[in-house]
Amino acid sequence: MSEEDKLPFTSHLEELRKRLIHCFIAVLIGFGISYGFKEKLFEILIHPLMQVMQEGDTLIFTGIPEAFFTLLKVSLLSGIMLAIPVIMYEFWMFVAPGLYKNERKFMLPIIIISSFFFIGGALFGYFIVFPFGFKFLLSFATDTIRPFPSMKEYLGFSAKLLLAFGFVFELPLVITFLARIGLVTVDFLKANRKYAVLIFFIGSAILTPPDVVTQVMMSVPLMILYEISIVGARIFGKKSPADSATASE
């Protein structure tokens, strides 16, 4: 990165403000599109839960405006999902000035891959974690104990999990990027694998409901993603002078 590419701190703040405005506009457009399908989107969102609930059970709302605001939030969640490519683009474009020119050519593939990983993580949560997690949690129902989940509680629960899985699936890309700019190395990642596993389980306990099933179903993919990150760091990471000399020989 040359001296003329460096920006003063105030310019970085202005750039950040511009990028955040673009993200907000993208989410707002996604929200507007999603609002027209809010009831259908909510039906899709609750489908994994309805599949494991007993026949005749349904969701309830306990406050007069709860259903209205829940559908608004569903539209917002959908708007965020639709805006993910734009959000990823704005994030990586904000980071790009800190890279060398030969590294900026990777921006477009990174934006596409990061969007793919986020959506893939959310889909993993929806199709894999939700059915098993809900089945486990509802298994405690009996003839005298019946679940009556509210719309508001379910949305908060599911939205948290979908966004959490979306973000944690960015792990390989983030670690590969850190290796590319020289902040971490393959040896560092291997040496600290056991600490990473511990962090994964602690993070999963914070991000997921207090049950073992969903915690494990987040921790195991994270461990696999960490191993993928090591491979990515080995391939794309910054080479040390010794490695470069060895490669040239």
C-alpha positions in Angstrom: 0.0 0.0 0.0 1.6 3.3 -1.1 1.6 6.5 0.9 -1.0 8.2 -1.4 -3.4 5.3 -0.7 -3.4 6.1 3.0 -6.4 8.0 4.3 -6.7 10.3 7.4 -8.8 9.0 10.3 -11.7 11.4 9.4 -11.8 10.1 5.9 -12.1 6.5 7.3 -15.1 7.7 9.4 -16.7 9.3 6.4 -16.1 6.2 4.3 -17.6 4.0 7.1 -20.7 6.3 7.2 -21.1 6.0 3.5 -20.8 2.2 3.6 -23.3 2.0 6.5 -25.8 4.1 4.6 -25.6 1.9 1.6 -26.2 -1.2 3.8 -29.2 0.5 5.4 -30.7 1.3 2.0 -30.1 -2.3 0.9 -31.8 -3.6 4.0 -34.7 -1.1 3.6 -35.2 -2.2 0.0 -35.1 -5.9 1.1 -37.6 -5.1 3.8 -40.0 -3.4 1.4 -39.9 -6.4 -1.0 -40.3 -8.9 1.9 -43.2 -7.0 3.5 -45.5 -8.0 0.6 -44.9 -11.6 1.5 -44.7 -11.3 5.3 -47.4 -13.9 6.1 -45.8 -16.5 3.7 -42.3 -15.8 5.0 -43.5 -16.4 8.6 -45.1 -19.7 7.5 -41.8 -20.7 6.0 -39.9 -19.6 9.2 -42.2 -21.6 11.5 -42.3 -24.7 9.3 -39.5 -26.7 11.1 -41.3 -26.1 14.4 -44.8 -27.0 13.1 -43.4 -30.3 11.8 -42.5 -31.5 15.3 -45.4 -30.0 17.2 -48.4 -32.2 18.0 -51.4 -32.0 15.7 -53.7 -29.1 16.5 -50.9 -27.1 18.3 -50.2 -23.7 17.0 -48.3 -20.5 17.8 -50.1 -17.8 19.9 -49.6 -14.1 20.5 -50.2 -12.7 24.0 -50.2 -8.9 23.2 -52.6 -7.1 20.9 -49.9 -5.6 18.6 -47.6 -8.7 18.9 -48.6 -10.3 15.6 -48.3 -7.1 13.7 -44.8 -6.3 15.0 -43.7 -9.9 14.6 -44.5 -9.8 10.9 -42.7 -6.5 10.6 -39.6 -8.1 12.2 -39.9 -11.1 9.9 -39.8 -8.7 6.9 -36.8 -7.1 8.5 -35.0 -10.4 8.9 -35.8 -11.3 5.3 -34.6 -7.9 4.2 -31.3 -8.5 6.0 -30.9 -11.8 4.2 -31.6 -10.3 0.8 -29.2 -7.5 1.5 -26.3 -9.8 2.5 -24.5 -9.5 -0.8 -24.6 -5.7 -0.6 -23.5 -5.8 3.1 -20.6 -8.1 2.3 -19.6 -5.9 -0.6 -19.6 -2.7 1.5 -17.6 -4.4 4.3 -14.9 -5.7 2.0 -14.8 -2.5 0.1 -14.2 -0.7 3.4 -11.3 -3.1 4.1 -9.9 -2.9 0.6 -7.9 0.3 1.0 -5.8 -1.4 3.6 -4.6 -4.0 1.2 -1.9 -4.0 -1.5 -3.0 -3.6 -5.1 -2.2 -7.2 -6.0 -4.5 -8.3 -3.1 -7.5 -6.2 -4.1 -8.0 -8.3 -7.2 -9.4 -11.0 -4.9 -12.2 -8.8 -3.6 -14.9 -9.9 -6.0 -14.3 -13.7 -5.3 -14.2 -12.9 -1.5 -17.5 -11.0 -1.7 -19.2 -13.8 -3.5 -17.8 -16.5 -1.2 -18.6 -14.6 2.0 -22.2 -14.1 0.8 -22.4 -17.8 -0.1 -21.0 -18.8 3.3 -23.4 -16.6 5.2 -26.5 -17.8 3.4 -25.1 -21.4 3.6 -24.8 -21.1 7.4 -28.3 -19.7 7.7 -29.7 -22.6 5.6 -27.7 -25.1 7.7 -29.4 -23.7 10.8 -32.8 -23.8 9.2 -32.7 -27.3 7.6 -30.4 -29.2 9.9 -30.3 -27.6 13.4 -33.9 -26.4 13.6 -35.6 -29.8 13.1 -33.3 -31.7 15.5 -33.2 -28.8 18.1 -37.0 -28.3 18.1 -37.7 -32.0 18.3 -35.4 -32.3 21.3 -36.8 -29.3 23.1 -40.4 -30.3 22.5 -39.7 -33.9 23.7 -40.2 -32.6 27.2 -43.9 -32.1 26.6 -46.3 -34.5 28.3 -50.1 -35.0 28.6 -50.1 -32.4 31.3 -47.4 -30.1 29.9 -48.1 -28.6 26.5 -46.0 -26.1 24.7 -47.6 -22.8 23.6 -44.8 -20.9 21.9 -45.6 -17.2 21.1 -44.9 -15.6 17.8 -42.6 -13.1 19.4 -40.5 -15.6 21.3 -40.2 -17.9 18.3 -39.0 -15.1 16.0 -36.4 -13.9 18.5 -35.2 -17.5 19.0 -35.1 -18.4 15.3 -33.7 -15.1 14.1 -30.8 -15.3 16.6 -29.9 -18.8 15.5 -30.1 -18.0 11.7 -27.9 -14.9 12.0 -25.5 -16.7 14.4 -25.0 -19.6 12.0 -24.7 -17.2 9.1 -21.8 -15.3 10.8 -20.0 -18.4 12.2 -19.8 -19.9 8.8 -17.7 -16.9 7.8 -14.9 -18.4 9.9 -12.8 -19.9 7.1 -12.9 -16.7 5.1 -12.0 -14.5 8.0 -9.1 -16.7 9.2 -7.8 -17.1 5.6 -7.9 -13.3 5.2 -6.0 -12.8 8.5 -3.4 -15.3 7.3 -3.2 -13.5 4.0 -2.3 -10.2 5.7 0.1 -12.0 8.1 -1.7 -11.7 11.4 -2.0 -15.5 11.8 0.0 -18.5 10.5 -0.7 -22.1 9.9 1.6 -23.1 12.8 -0.3 -20.7 15.1 -3.6 -22.1 14.1 -2.4 -25.7 14.6 -0.8 -25.0 17.9 -4.0 -23.3 19.3 -6.5 -25.8 17.9 -7.4 -27.0 21.4 -8.1 -23.4 22.6 -10.2 -22.8 19.5 -12.3 -25.9 20.2 -12.9 -24.5 23.8 -13.9 -21.1 22.4 -16.3 -22.8 19.9 -18.1 -24.6 22.7 -18.3 -21.5 24.9 -19.4 -19.4 22.0 -22.0 -22.0 21.0 -23.3 -22.0 24.6 -23.8 -18.3 24.4 -25.3 -18.1 20.9 -27.6 -21.1 21.1 -30.4 -22.1 23.5 -29.3 -23.8 26.8 -29.4 -27.4 25.5 -26.7 -29.7 24.4 -28.1 -30.6 21.0 -28.0 -27.2 19.4 -24.7 -26.4 21.1 -23.0 -29.5 19.6 -24.7 -28.8 16.2 -23.0 -25.4 16.1 -19.7 -26.5 17.7 -19.0 -29.5 15.4 -19.4 -27.4 12.1 -17.2 -24.8 13.7 -14.4 -27.3 14.3 -14.8 -28.5 10.6 -14.7 -24.9 9.4 -11.6 -24.3 11.5 -9.8 -27.2 9.7 -10.9 -25.7 6.4 -9.5 -22.4 7.6 -6.1 -24.0 8.2 -6.1 -25.3 4.6 -7.1 -21.9 3.3 -4.3 -20.3 5.4 -1.8 -22.8 4.0 -2.8 -22.0 0.4 -3.5 -18.3 0.5 -1.6 -17.2 3.6 1.3 -14.8 3.6 4.6 -16.6 2.9 7.5 -16.1 5.2 10.9 -15.3 3.6 12.1 -18.8 4.5 9.1 -20.3 2.8 9.6 -18.2 -0.3 13.2 -19.2 -0.5 12.3 -22.8 -0.1 9.6 -22.5 -2.8 12.0 -20.9 -5.2 14.5 -23.7 -4.8 
